[in-house]
Amino acid sequence: MLTLLAKLFIKDRENTASPRTRQAYGMLCGLLGIFLNLLLFTGKFLAGTLTGSVAITADAFNNLSDAGSSLITLIGFKMAGQKPDLDHPFGHGRIEYISGLIVSALILLMGFELVKTSVEKIIHPEVTELTLPSALILLVAILVKGYMALYNRRTAAKIDSAAMRATAMDSLSDMAATTAVLICSVIAHYTGLAIDGWCGLLVSGFILFSGYSAAKDTINPLLGQAPDPEFIRQIQSIVMEAPIITGIHDLIIHDYGPGRQMVSLHAEIPMDVDILKAHDMIDNIEMQLRERLGCDAVIHMDPIATDDALTNELRMKFSSFAHEISDEISIHDFRMVVGETHTNLIFDAVLPYQLNADEFKQQLTQRVSELPGKYYAVINIDRPFV
């Protein structure tokens, strides 16, 4: 169904990197989710009324909240697609994350409410009746929720959306919850055991776990999670294609919403390269990053000495010293300042977060003291942003 609707209403549906296409997919999924969840609410509420089952009725209202969640997702994608303005020069893409967080909060709220209702039902149990029509309604609901989980997950992968992944997780947990309700209703019908409250408690567990997982997926990008390693590899590959670039460091990726990344990095170039030629090359790299990855980039040029034998030798030695401590350590901006009494070796070292900076400096200073000559290490510690 979604594929057919996408063919009818999304013109450039294959260009999923486009904010407009992502918005169209998100809004289409939101509209379809509202329609299907309202149908499920109507059917389950009818089944719950006929059987007197609190678990089925609670599951029906869970679908009603899902319809509200789909509405929030729809509004979120609509607002996230707005163009940048004076107050929001980087666009409104993070609204998509916020809408996913609101959906997560609604899921958790419904889960806590169901826990309360289920506990009351356990304290005051009642035997429920299961009719064939209500059983069929629940079976259809399981199939519909399975389909919703499938298309939401596929759409999330297609447009790389945390909000859609949250919606997919919600649909999958609803499918499992409704399955549990049906099984418990069948058991109660044939054994006479009043397990409706326990079943409702089980359903609430699914809902709470779903809400927690969805909240985690939407909070992380809002807090500033590490970028996708594949995205980092693509940036590095494009930059290093330029013949004058000898290395890159201080790569930072700012995420202002899906498809709205700002990239900054330092590119090392030989110090004897013509400045106008280097500047032109950097401009071309920034343009390629924009065209091939859809991100805006700012590249800072770091001139380094590449034809000084002693500098190159010491740079290699210090890289080797650092790798003896940890393979994750990298060194950049290495330069020598020669004085009458001693020589300063100045460089930046990128340390993984688990290593102590003071201990690293002490270890490297000890290795410097073992070198022939009067050398002092002036070390600036960086931490990786990617």
KOLPAFI-306645 format. One record per atom (N, C-alpha, C): atom name; x, y, z. Coordinates in steps of 0.1 Angstrom, whole numbers, always signed. Layout:
KOLPAFI-306645
atom_c1_c2_c3
CA_X_Y_Z
...
//
This chain:
KOLPAFI-306645
atom_c1_c2_c3
N_+8_-12_+0
CA_+0_+0_+0
C_+9_+13_+0
N_+19_+13_+9
CA_+27_+25_+10
C_+35_+27_-3
N_+40_+16_-9
CA_+47_+17_-22
C_+38_+24_-33
N_+26_+19_-33
CA_+16_+25_-43
C_+14_+39_-40
N_+12_+43_-28
CA_+9_+57_-24
C_+21_+66_-27
N_+33_+60_-25
CA_+46_+67_-28
C_+47_+70_-43
N_+43_+60_-51
CA_+44_+62_-65
C_+34_+73_-70
N_+23_+74_-63
CA_+12_+84_-67
C_+15_+98_-62
N_+21_+99_-50
CA_+22_+112_-44
C_+36_+118_-42
N_+47_+109_-43
CA_+60_+114_-42
C_+67_+114_-55
N_+70_+126_-60
CA_+76_+127_-74
C_+90_+121_-74
N_+99_+127_-66
CA_+113_+123_-67
C_+116_+113_-55
N_+109_+102_-55
CA_+109_+93_-44
C_+122_+86_-42
N_+131_+85_-53
CA_+143_+78_-51
C_+154_+87_-45
N_+152_+100_-46
CA_+162_+109_-41
C_+160_+111_-26
N_+163_+101_-18
CA_+160_+102_-3
C_+169_+111_+4
N_+180_+116_-2
CA_+188_+125_+5
C_+182_+139_+5
N_+172_+141_-4
CA_+166_+155_-4
C_+156_+157_+8
N_+158_+168_+14
CA_+149_+171_+26
C_+134_+171_+21
N_+131_+175_+9
CA_+117_+175_+4
C_+112_+161_+3
N_+120_+152_-2
CA_+116_+138_-3
C_+114_+131_+10
N_+123_+134_+20
CA_+122_+129_+33
C_+109_+133_+40
N_+106_+146_+38
CA_+94_+152_+43
C_+82_+145_+38
N_+82_+142_+25
CA_+70_+136_+18
C_+68_+122_+24
N_+79_+114_+25
CA_+78_+101_+31
C_+73_+101_+45
N_+78_+110_+53
CA_+74_+111_+67
C_+59_+114_+68
N_+55_+124_+60
CA_+41_+128_+61
C_+32_+117_+56
N_+36_+110_+45
CA_+28_+99_+40
C_+26_+88_+50
N_+37_+84_+57
CA_+37_+74_+67
C_+28_+78_+79
N_+29_+91_+82
CA_+21_+96_+93
C_+6_+96_+90
N_+2_+99_+78
CA_-12_+99_+74
C_-17_+84_+74
N_-9_+75_+68
CA_-13_+61_+68
C_-14_+55_+82
N_-5_+59_+91
CA_-5_+55_+104
C_-18_+59_+112
N_-22_+72_+110
CA_-34_+77_+116
C_-46_+69_+112
N_-47_+67_+99
CA_-58_+59_+93
C_-59_+45_+99
N_-48_+38_+98
CA_-48_+24_+103
C_-50_+23_+118
N_-44_+32_+125
CA_-46_+31_+140
C_-60_+34_+144
N_-67_+43_+137
CA_-81_+46_+141
C_-89_+34_+138
N_-87_+27_+127
CA_-94_+15_+124
C_-92_+5_+135
N_-79_+3_+139
CA_-76_-7_+149
C_-83_-3_+163
N_-83_+10_+166
CA_-89_+14_+178
C_-104_+10_+178
N_-111_+13_+167
CA_-125_+11_+166
C_-128_-4_+168
N_-120_-13_+161
CA_-122_-27_+162
C_-119_-33_+175
N_-108_-29_+181
CA_-104_-34_+195
C_-114_-29_+206
N_-118_-16_+204
CA_-127_-11_+215
C_-140_-19_+214
N_-145_-22_+202
CA_-157_-30_+201
C_-155_-44_+207
N_-143_-50_+204
CA_-140_-63_+210
C_-139_-63_+225
N_-132_-53_+230
CA_-131_-51_+245
C_-144_-49_+252
N_-153_-42_+245
CA_-167_-39_+251
C_-175_-52_+251
N_-174_-60_+240
CA_-181_-73_+240
C_-176_-83_+250
N_-163_-83_+252
CA_-158_-94_+261
C_-156_-89_+275
N_-156_-76_+277
CA_-154_-70_+291
C_-139_-71_+295
N_-130_-73_+285
CA_-116_-74_+288
C_-109_-61_+289
N_-102_-59_+300
CA_-95_-46_+302
C_-82_-46_+294
N_-76_-58_+291
CA_-64_-59_+283
C_-67_-55_+269
N_-78_-60_+263
CA_-82_-56_+249
C_-86_-41_+248
N_-93_-37_+258
CA_-97_-22_+258
C_-85_-13_+260
N_-76_-17_+268
CA_-63_-10_+270
C_-55_-10_+257
N_-55_-21_+251
CA_-48_-22_+238
C_-54_-13_+227
N_-68_-12_+228
CA_-75_-3_+219
C_-71_+11_+221
N_-70_+16_+233
CA_-66_+29_+236
C_-51_+32_+233
N_-43_+21_+234
CA_-29_+22_+229
C_-29_+25_+215
N_-38_+19_+207
CA_-38_+23_+192
C_-43_+37_+190
N_-52_+42_+199
CA_-57_+56_+198
C_-45_+65_+200
N_-37_+62_+210
CA_-25_+70_+213
C_-15_+69_+201
N_-15_+57_+195
CA_-6_+56_+183
C_-11_+65_+172
N_-24_+67_+170
CA_-29_+76_+160
C_-24_+90_+163
N_-25_+94_+176
CA_-19_+107_+180
C_-5_+108_+178
N_+3_+97_+180
CA_+17_+97_+177
C_+20_+99_+162
N_+12_+92_+154
CA_+13_+94_+139
C_+11_+108_+135
N_+1_+115_+142
CA_-2_+129_+139
C_+10_+138_+143
N_+16_+135_+154
CA_+28_+142_+159
C_+39_+140_+149
N_+41_+128_+144
CA_+51_+125_+134
C_+49_+133_+121
N_+36_+133_+117
CA_+33_+140_+105
C_+36_+155_+106
N_+32_+161_+118
CA_+34_+175_+120
C_+49_+178_+121
N_+56_+169_+128
CA_+71_+170_+129
C_+78_+171_+116
N_+74_+162_+107
CA_+81_+162_+94
C_+77_+174_+86
N_+65_+179_+87
CA_+60_+191_+80
C_+68_+203_+85
N_+70_+204_+98
CA_+77_+216_+104
C_+92_+214_+101
N_+98_+202_+101
CA_+112_+200_+99
C_+116_+204_+84
N_+106_+203_+75
CA_+109_+206_+61
C_+109_+221_+58
N_+106_+230_+68
CA_+106_+244_+66
C_+120_+249_+62
N_+121_+259_+54
CA_+133_+264_+49
C_+140_+272_+61
N_+153_+274_+60
CA_+160_+282_+70
C_+155_+297_+70
N_+155_+303_+82
CA_+150_+317_+83
C_+160_+325_+91
N_+156_+337_+94
CA_+165_+346_+102
C_+168_+340_+116
N_+158_+335_+122
CA_+159_+329_+136
C_+166_+315_+136
N_+164_+308_+125
CA_+169_+294_+124
C_+177_+292_+111
N_+189_+298_+111
CA_+197_+298_+98
C_+201_+284_+94
N_+201_+274_+103
CA_+205_+261_+99
C_+193_+252_+96
N_+181_+258_+95
CA_+169_+250_+92
C_+162_+245_+105
N_+152_+237_+102
CA_+144_+232_+113
C_+144_+217_+114
N_+155_+210_+109
CA_+155_+196_+108
C_+154_+189_+122
N_+159_+195_+132
CA_+159_+188_+145
C_+145_+187_+151
N_+135_+193_+145
CA_+121_+192_+150
C_+117_+177_+148
N_+123_+170_+138
CA_+120_+156_+135
C_+124_+148_+148
N_+136_+151_+153
CA_+140_+144_+166
C_+131_+147_+177
N_+126_+160_+178
CA_+118_+164_+189
C_+104_+157_+188
N_+99_+156_+176
CA_+86_+149_+174
C_+87_+134_+178
N_+99_+128_+175
CA_+101_+114_+179
C_+102_+113_+194
N_+108_+123_+201
CA_+108_+123_+215
C_+94_+124_+222
N_+86_+132_+216
CA_+72_+134_+221
C_+65_+121_+219
N_+66_+114_+208
CA_+60_+101_+206
C_+65_+91_+217
N_+78_+91_+220
CA_+83_+83_+230
C_+77_+85_+244
N_+75_+98_+247
CA_+69_+102_+260
C_+54_+97_+260
N_+47_+98_+249
CA_+33_+93_+249
C_+33_+78_+251
N_+42_+71_+245
CA_+42_+57_+246
C_+45_+53_+261
N_+54_+60_+267
CA_+57_+57_+281
C_+46_+60_+290
N_+39_+72_+288
CA_+27_+75_+296
C_+16_+65_+295
N_+14_+60_+283
CA_+3_+50_+281
C_+8_+37_+288
N_+21_+34_+288
CA_+25_+22_+295
C_+23_+22_+310
N_+26_+34_+316
CA_+24_+36_+330
C_+9_+35_+334
N_+1_+41_+326
CA_-14_+41_+328
C_-19_+26_+328
N_-14_+18_+318
CA_-18_+5_+317
C_-13_-4_+329
N_-1_-1_+334
CA_+3_-8_+346
C_-7_-5_+358
N_-11_+7_+359
CA_-20_+10_+370
C_-33_+3_+368
N_-39_+3_+356
CA_-52_-4_+354
C_-50_-19_+356
N_-39_-25_+351
CA_-37_-39_+352
C_-35_-44_+367
N_-28_-36_+375
CA_-27_-39_+389
C_-41_-40_+396
N_-49_-30_+393
CA_-63_-30_+398
C_-71_-42_+394
N_-69_-46_+382
CA_-75_-58_+377
C_-70_-71_+383
N_-57_-71_+387
CA_-52_-83_+394
C_-57_-84_+408
N_-59_-72_+414
CA_-65_-72_+428
C_-79_-75_+428
N_-86_-71_+418
CA_-101_-74_+416
C_-103_-81_+403
N_-100_-94_+402
CA_-101_-101_+389
C_-115_-104_+385
N_-117_-104_+372
CA_-129_-108_+366
C_-127_-117_+354
N_-135_-127_+352
CA_-133_-136_+341
C_-139_-130_+328
N_-132_-130_+318
CA_-137_-123_+305
C_-142_-134_+295
N_-149_-129_+286
CA_-155_-138_+275
C_-148_-135_+262
N_-145_-145_+254
CA_-139_-143_+241
C_-148_-149_+231
N_-152_-140_+222
CA_-161_-144_+211
C_-153_-145_+198
N_-159_-152_+188
CA_-152_-154_+176
C_-149_-141_+169
N_-159_-132_+168
CA_-156_-119_+162
C_-145_-111_+168
N_-144_-111_+182
CA_-134_-104_+189
C_-120_-110_+186
N_-120_-123_+186
CA_-107_-130_+183
C_-102_-127_+168
N_-112_-126_+159
CA_-108_-123_+145
C_-103_-108_+144
N_-109_-99_+152
CA_-105_-85_+152
C_-91_-84_+157
N_-87_-92_+168
CA_-74_-92_+173
C_-64_-98_+163
N_-68_-108_+156
CA_-59_-114_+147
C_-56_-105_+135
N_-66_-98_+131
CA_-65_-88_+120
C_-55_-77_+125
N_-57_-73_+137
CA_-49_-62_+143
C_-34_-66_+143
N_-32_-79_+147
CA_-18_-83_+147
C_-12_-82_+133
N_-19_-86_+123
CA_-14_-86_+109
C_-12_-71_+104
N_-21_-62_+108
CA_-20_-48_+104
C_-8_-42_+111
N_-6_-45_+124
CA_+5_-39_+131
C_+19_-44_+125
N_+19_-57_+121
CA_+31_-63_+115
C_+34_-56_+102
N_+24_-53_+94
CA_+26_-45_+82
C_+31_-31_+85
N_+25_-25_+95
CA_+29_-11_+98
C_+44_-11_+103
N_+48_-21_+111
CA_+62_-22_+116
C_+71_-23_+104
N_+67_-31_+94
CA_+75_-34_+82
C_+77_-22_+74
N_+66_-14_+71
CA_+68_-3_+62
C_+74_+9_+69
N_+72_+10_+82
CA_+79_+21_+90
C_+94_+18_+91
N_+98_+5_+93
CA_+112_+2_+93
C_+119_+4_+80
N_+112_+0_+69
CA_+118_+2_+56
C_+119_+17_+53
N_+109_+24_+56
CA_+110_+39_+54
C_+121_+45_+62
N_+122_+41_+75
CA_+133_+46_+84
C_+147_+43_+78
N_+148_+31_+72
CA_+161_+28_+66
C_+163_+36_+53
N_+153_+38_+46
CA_+154_+45_+33
C_+158_+60_+35
N_+152_+67_+45
CA_+154_+81_+47
C_+163_+84_+59
N_+167_+73_+66
CA_+176_+74_+78
C_+169_+83_+88
N_+158_+79_+94
CA_+150_+87_+103
C_+149_+81_+116
N_+153_+87_+127
CA_+152_+82_+141
C_+137_+82_+145
N_+130_+93_+140
CA_+115_+93_+143
C_+108_+81_+137
N_+111_+78_+125
CA_+104_+66_+119
C_+109_+53_+125
N_+121_+52_+130
CA_+125_+40_+137
C_+118_+39_+150
N_+115_+50_+157
CA_+107_+50_+169
C_+93_+45_+166
N_+87_+50_+155
CA_+74_+45_+151
C_+73_+31_+148
N_+84_+26_+141
CA_+85_+12_+137
C_+86_+3_+150
N_+94_+7_+160
CA_+95_+0_+172
C_+82_+0_+180
N_+74_+11_+179
CA_+61_+11_+185
C_+52_+1_+179
N_+52_+1_+166
CA_+43_-8_+159
C_+46_-23_+162
N_+60_-26_+163
CA_+64_-40_+165
C_+60_-44_+180
N_+62_-35_+189
CA_+58_-38_+203
C_+43_-40_+204
N_+35_-32_+196
CA_+20_-33_+196
C_+16_-47_+191
N_+23_-51_+180
CA_+21_-64_+175
C_+23_-75_+185
N_+34_-74_+192
CA_+37_-84_+203
C_+27_-83_+214
N_+23_-71_+218
CA_+14_-69_+229
C_+0_-75_+225
N_-5_-72_+213
CA_-18_-77_+209
C_-18_-93_+208
N_-6_-98_+204
CA_-5_-113_+203
C_-6_-118_+217
N_+0_-112_+227
CA_-1_-116_+241
C_-15_-115_+246
N_-22_-105_+242
CA_-36_-103_+246
C_-45_-114_+241
N_-43_-118_+228
CA_-51_-128_+222
C_-48_-142_+228
N_-35_-145_+231
CA_-32_-158_+237
C_-38_-159_+251
N_-36_-148_+259
CA_-42_-148_+272
C_-57_-149_+272
N_-64_-142_+263
CA_-78_-143_+262
C_-83_-157_+258
N_-75_-164_+250
CA_-79_-178_+246
C_-77_-187_+258
N_-66_-185_+266
CA_-64_-193_+278
C_-75_-191_+288
N_-78_-178_+290
CA_-89_-175_+300
C_-102_-181_+296
N_-105_-181_+283
CA_-118_-186_+277
C_-119_-201_+280
N_-109_-208_+278
CA_-110_-223_+279
C_-106_-228_+293
N_-100_-220_+301
CA_-96_-225_+315
C_-104_-219_+326
N_-110_-207_+323
CA_-117_-199_+333
C_-108_-192_+342
N_-95_-192_+339
CA_-85_-184_+348
C_-87_-169_+346
N_-87_-162_+356
CA_-88_-147_+355
C_-74_-141_+354
N_-68_-142_+342
CA_-55_-137_+340
C_-54_-124_+332
N_-66_-118_+331
CA_-67_-106_+322
C_-57_-95_+327
N_-57_-93_+341
CA_-48_-83_+346
C_-34_-85_+344
N_-30_-98_+346
CA_-16_-102_+343
C_-12_-100_+328
N_-22_-103_+320
CA_-19_-101_+306
C_-17_-86_+303
N_-26_-77_+309
CA_-24_-63_+307
C_-11_-58_+312
N_-6_-64_+323
CA_+7_-61_+329
C_+18_-64_+319
N_+17_-76_+312
CA_+26_-80_+302
C_+26_-70_+290
N_+14_-66_+286
CA_+13_-57_+275
C_+20_-44_+279
N_+18_-39_+291
CA_+24_-27_+296
C_+39_-27_+295
N_+45_-39_+298
CA_+59_-41_+297
C_+64_-39_+283
N_+57_-45_+273
CA_+61_-42_+259
C_+61_-27_+256
N_+50_-21_+261
CA_+48_-7_+257
C_+59_+2_+264
N_+63_-1_+276
CA_+73_+7_+283
C_+87_+5_+277
N_+90_-8_+273
CA_+102_-11_+266
C_+103_-3_+253
N_+92_-3_+246
CA_+91_+4_+233
C_+94_+19_+235
N_+88_+24_+245
CA_+89_+39_+248
C_+104_+42_+251
N_+110_+33_+259
CA_+124_+36_+263
C_+133_+35_+251
N_+131_+25_+243
CA_+140_+23_+231
C_+138_+35_+221
N_+125_+40_+219
CA_+123_+51_+210
C_+129_+64_+216
N_+128_+66_+229
CA_+133_+78_+235
C_+149_+78_+234
N_+155_+67_+236
CA_+169_+66_+234
C_+174_+70_+220
N_+167_+65_+210
CA_+170_+68_+196
C_+169_+82_+192
N_+159_+89_+199
CA_+157_+103_+196
C_+165_+113_+204
N_+168_+109_+217
CA_+176_+118_+226
C_+190_+119_+221
N_+196_+107_+216
CA_+210_+107_+213
C_+214_+118_+202
N_+206_+119_+191
CA_+210_+129_+181
C_+208_+143_+187
N_+198_+145_+196
CA_+196_+158_+202
C_+208_+162_+211
N_+214_+152_+218
CA_+225_+155_+227
C_+238_+157_+219
N_+238_+151_+207
CA_+250_+152_+198
C_+258_+139_+198
N_+252_+129_+192
CA_+258_+116_+191
C_+270_+116_+181
N_+278_+106_+182
CA_+289_+104_+172
C_+283_+102_+158
N_+289_+107_+148
CA_+284_+106_+134
C_+286_+91_+129
N_+279_+88_+119
CA_+280_+75_+112
C_+294_+73_+107
N_+301_+61_+111
CA_+314_+59_+106
C_+315_+58_+91
N_+305_+54_+84
CA_+305_+54_+69
C_+306_+68_+64
N_+298_+77_+70
CA_+298_+91_+66
C_+312_+97_+68
N_+318_+94_+79
CA_+332_+99_+82
C_+342_+93_+71
N_+341_+80_+68
CA_+349_+74_+58
C_+348_+81_+44
N_+335_+84_+40
CA_+333_+91_+27
C_+339_+105_+27
N_+338_+112_+38
CA_+344_+125_+38
C_+359_+124_+37
N_+365_+115_+44
CA_+380_+113_+44
C_+384_+109_+30
N_+376_+100_+23
CA_+380_+96_+10
C_+380_+107_+0
N_+369_+116_+0
CA_+368_+127_-9
C_+379_+137_-7
N_+382_+140_+6
CA_+392_+150_+8
C_+406_+145_+4
N_+409_+132_+7
CA_+422_+127_+3
C_+424_+124_-11
N_+414_+126_-20
CA_+415_+124_-34
C_+424_+136_-40
N_+424_+147_-33
CA_+432_+158_-38
C_+447_+155_-37
N_+454_+157_-47
CA_+469_+154_-47
C_+477_+161_-37
N_+473_+174_-33
CA_+481_+182_-24
C_+478_+179_-10
N_+468_+172_-7
CA_+464_+169_+7
C_+472_+157_+12
N_+480_+160_+23
CA_+488_+149_+29
C_+482_+142_+41
N_+472_+149_+47
CA_+465_+143_+59
C_+454_+153_+63
N_+445_+147_+71
CA_+434_+156_+77
C_+433_+153_+92
N_+428_+162_+99
CA_+425_+161_+114
C_+415_+171_+118
N_+411_+170_+131
CA_+401_+179_+137
C_+388_+179_+129
N_+384_+167_+124
CA_+371_+166_+117
C_+360_+167_+127
N_+351_+177_+125
CA_+339_+179_+133
C_+327_+179_+124
N_+316_+171_+128
CA_+304_+171_+121
C_+293_+176_+130
N_+286_+187_+126
CA_+275_+192_+133
C_+262_+188_+126
N_+253_+182_+134
CA_+241_+176_+129
C_+229_+185_+132
N_+223_+192_+122
CA_+212_+200_+125
C_+199_+194_+120
N_+199_+180_+119
CA_+187_+173_+114
C_+192_+165_+102
N_+184_+154_+99
CA_+188_+145_+88
C_+189_+153_+75
N_+201_+150_+68
CA_+204_+157_+56
C_+208_+172_+58
N_+212_+176_+70
CA_+216_+190_+73
C_+228_+190_+81
N_+239_+185_+76
CA_+252_+184_+83
C_+261_+196_+79
N_+268_+201_+89
CA_+279_+211_+87
C_+292_+204_+91
N_+302_+204_+82
CA_+315_+198_+84
C_+326_+208_+84
N_+335_+206_+94
CA_+347_+214_+94
C_+359_+204_+97
N_+370_+207_+91
CA_+382_+199_+92
C_+395_+207_+89
N_+406_+202_+93
CA_+419_+207_+90
C_+426_+198_+80
N_+430_+204_+69
CA_+437_+196_+58
C_+452_+200_+58
N_+461_+191_+59
CA_+475_+193_+58
C_+480_+194_+44
N_+488_+205_+41
CA_+493_+206_+27
C_+508_+210_+29
N_+516_+207_+19
CA_+530_+211_+19
C_+532_+226_+20
N_+541_+231_+28
CA_+542_+245_+31
C_+547_+253_+18
N_+553_+246_+9
CA_+558_+253_-3
C_+549_+253_-15
N_+536_+248_-13
CA_+526_+249_-24
C_+521_+263_-25
N_+519_+267_-38
CA_+514_+280_-41
C_+500_+282_-33
N_+499_+293_-26
CA_+487_+296_-18
C_+474_+297_-26
N_+475_+303_-38
CA_+463_+304_-46
C_+459_+290_-52
N_+469_+282_-56
CA_+466_+269_-60
C_+459_+260_-49
N_+465_+262_-37
CA_+459_+254_-26
C_+445_+259_-23
N_+443_+272_-23
CA_+430_+277_-20
C_+420_+272_-30
N_+423_+272_-43
CA_+414_+268_-53
C_+411_+253_-51
N_+421_+245_-47
CA_+419_+231_-45
C_+409_+228_-33
N_+411_+236_-23
CA_+402_+235_-11
C_+388_+239_-15
N_+386_+249_-23
CA_+373_+253_-27
C_+366_+241_-35
N_+374_+235_-44
CA_+368_+223_-51
C_+364_+212_-42
N_+372_+209_-32
CA_+369_+198_-23
C_+356_+202_-15
N_+355_+214_-11
CA_+342_+218_-4
C_+330_+216_-13
N_+332_+220_-26
CA_+321_+218_-35
C_+317_+203_-37
N_+328_+195_-38
CA_+325_+180_-40
C_+318_+174_-28
N_+322_+179_-16
CA_+315_+174_-4
C_+300_+178_-4
N_+297_+190_-9
CA_+283_+195_-10
C_+276_+187_-20
N_+282_+184_-32
CA_+275_+177_-43
C_+273_+162_-40
N_+283_+156_-34
CA_+283_+142_-33
C_+277_+137_-20
N_+278_+145_-9
CA_+273_+140_+4
C_+262_+150_+9
N_+260_+161_+3
CA_+249_+170_+7
C_+252_+177_+20
N_+265_+179_+23
CA_+269_+186_+35
C_+276_+199_+32
N_+275_+209_+40
CA_+283_+221_+38
C_+296_+220_+46
N_+307_+223_+40
CA_+320_+220_+46
C_+329_+233_+47
N_+336_+235_+57
CA_+346_+245_+59
C_+360_+238_+62
N_+370_+241_+53
CA_+383_+234_+54
C_+393_+244_+58
N_+401_+242_+68
CA_+412_+250_+72
C_+425_+244_+67
N_+434_+251_+61
CA_+446_+246_+56
C_+457_+247_+66
N_+464_+236_+69
CA_+476_+236_+78
C_+488_+233_+70
N_+497_+243_+68
CA_+510_+240_+61
C_+519_+232_+69
N_+526_+222_+64
CA_+535_+214_+71
C_+548_+213_+63
N_+559_+210_+70
CA_+572_+208_+63
C_+573_+194_+59
N_+574_+192_+46
CA_+575_+178_+40
C_+588_+175_+35
N_+597_+185_+33
CA_+610_+182_+27
C_+621_+184_+37
N_+618_+185_+50
CA_+629_+186_+60
C_+631_+172_+66
N_+642_+166_+64
CA_+645_+152_+68
C_+644_+150_+83
N_+649_+159_+91
CA_+649_+158_+106
C_+635_+159_+111
N_+627_+169_+106
CA_+613_+170_+110
C_+605_+157_+107
N_+607_+152_+95
CA_+600_+140_+91
C_+604_+128_+100
N_+617_+127_+103
CA_+622_+116_+111
C_+616_+117_+125
N_+616_+129_+131
CA_+611_+130_+144
C_+595_+128_+145
N_+588_+133_+134
CA_+574_+131_+134
C_+571_+116_+134
N_+578_+108_+126
CA_+576_+94_+125
C_+579_+87_+139
N_+590_+92_+145
CA_+594_+86_+159
C_+582_+89_+169
N_+577_+101_+169
CA_+567_+104_+179
C_+554_+97_+176
N_+551_+95_+163
CA_+539_+87_+159
C_+541_+72_+164
N_+553_+67_+163
CA_+556_+54_+168
C_+555_+53_+183
N_+560_+63_+190
CA_+559_+64_+205
C_+544_+63_+209
N_+536_+71_+202
CA_+522_+72_+206
C_+515_+59_+203
N_+518_+52_+192
CA_+512_+40_+189
C_+516_+29_+199
N_+528_+30_+205
CA_+532_+20_+215
C_+522_+21_+227
N_+517_+33_+230
CA_+508_+35_+241
C_+494_+30_+237
N_+489_+34_+225
CA_+476_+30_+220
C_+476_+33_+205
N_+470_+23_+197
CA_+469_+24_+183
C_+459_+35_+179
N_+450_+39_+189
CA_+440_+49_+186
C_+445_+63_+186
N_+457_+65_+191
CA_+463_+79_+192
C_+468_+83_+178
N_+466_+96_+175
CA_+472_+102_+163
C_+478_+115_+166
N_+488_+119_+158
CA_+495_+131_+160
C_+495_+140_+148
N_+493_+153_+149
CA_+492_+162_+138
C_+498_+175_+142
N_+499_+184_+132
CA_+505_+197_+134
C_+519_+197_+140
N_+527_+187_+136
CA_+541_+186_+142
C_+550_+196_+136
N_+557_+203_+144
CA_+567_+213_+139
C_+578_+215_+150
N_+589_+220_+145
CA_+601_+222_+153
C_+604_+237_+154
N_+607_+241_+166
CA_+612_+255_+169
C_+626_+254_+175
N_+636_+257_+167
CA_+650_+255_+171
C_+655_+268_+179
N_+660_+265_+190
CA_+666_+276_+198
C_+681_+274_+201
N_+688_+283_+208
CA_+702_+282_+211
C_+705_+271_+221
N_+696_+269_+230
CA_+699_+259_+241
C_+691_+246_+239
N_+679_+247_+233
CA_+671_+235_+231
C_+662_+237_+219
N_+655_+226_+215
CA_+645_+226_+204
C_+632_+221_+210
N_+622_+230_+207
CA_+608_+226_+211
C_+601_+218_+200
N_+596_+206_+203
CA_+588_+198_+194
C_+573_+200_+197
N_+567_+208_+189
CA_+553_+212_+192
C_+543_+204_+183
N_+533_+198_+189
CA_+523_+190_+181
C_+511_+188_+189
N_+500_+184_+182
CA_+487_+180_+188
C_+486_+165_+188
N_+481_+159_+199
CA_+478_+145_+200
C_+464_+143_+203
N_+457_+134_+194
CA_+443_+131_+196
C_+442_+118_+204
N_+437_+119_+216
CA_+436_+108_+225
C_+422_+103_+226
N_+420_+89_+227
CA_+406_+84_+229
C_+402_+88_+244
N_+389_+88_+246
CA_+384_+93_+259
C_+389_+85_+271
N_+392_+72_+269
CA_+395_+63_+280
C_+409_+65_+285
N_+418_+73_+277
CA_+432_+75_+282
C_+433_+88_+290
N_+441_+87_+300
CA_+444_+99_+308
C_+454_+108_+301
N_+451_+121_+300
CA_+460_+130_+292
C_+473_+132_+300
N_+473_+134_+313
CA_+485_+136_+321
C_+494_+124_+320
N_+489_+112_+321
CA_+497_+100_+320
C_+504_+99_+307
N_+496_+103_+296
CA_+502_+102_+283
C_+513_+112_+281
N_+511_+124_+286
CA_+522_+134_+285
C_+535_+130_+292
N_+533_+124_+304
CA_+544_+119_+312
C_+552_+108_+304
N_+544_+99_+298
CA_+551_+88_+291
C_+558_+93_+279
N_+552_+102_+272
CA_+558_+107_+260
C_+570_+117_+263
N_+569_+124_+274
CA_+580_+133_+278
C_+593_+124_+282
N_+590_+113_+288
CA_+601_+103_+292
C_+608_+98_+279
N_+600_+95_+269
CA_+606_+90_+256
C_+614_+101_+249
N_+610_+114_+251
CA_+617_+125_+245
C_+631_+127_+252
N_+631_+125_+265
CA_+643_+127_+272
C_+654_+117_+268
N_+650_+106_+262
CA_+659_+95_+258
C_+665_+98_+244
N_+660_+108_+237
CA_+665_+111_+224
C_+678_+119_+225
N_+687_+116_+215
CA_+700_+124_+215
C_+697_+139_+212
N_+702_+148_+219
CA_+700_+162_+217
C_+691_+168_+228
N_+689_+181_+227
CA_+681_+188_+238
C_+667_+191_+232
N_+658_+182_+234
CA_+644_+183_+229
C_+634_+185_+241
N_+624_+193_+239
CA_+613_+194_+248
C_+600_+192_+240
N_+591_+184_+246
CA_+578_+182_+239
C_+568_+192_+244
N_+562_+199_+235
CA_+551_+208_+238
C_+538_+202_+232
N_+530_+196_+241
CA_+519_+188_+236
C_+505_+194_+239
N_+497_+195_+229
CA_+483_+199_+230
C_+474_+187_+229
N_+466_+184_+239
CA_+458_+173_+238
C_+444_+176_+232
N_+440_+168_+222
CA_+427_+169_+216
C_+420_+156_+219
N_+406_+157_+218
CA_+398_+145_+219
C_+390_+144_+206
N_+388_+131_+202
CA_+381_+129_+189
C_+366_+134_+189
N_+362_+140_+179
CA_+348_+144_+177
C_+340_+134_+168
N_+348_+125_+162
CA_+342_+115_+153
C_+347_+102_+156
//
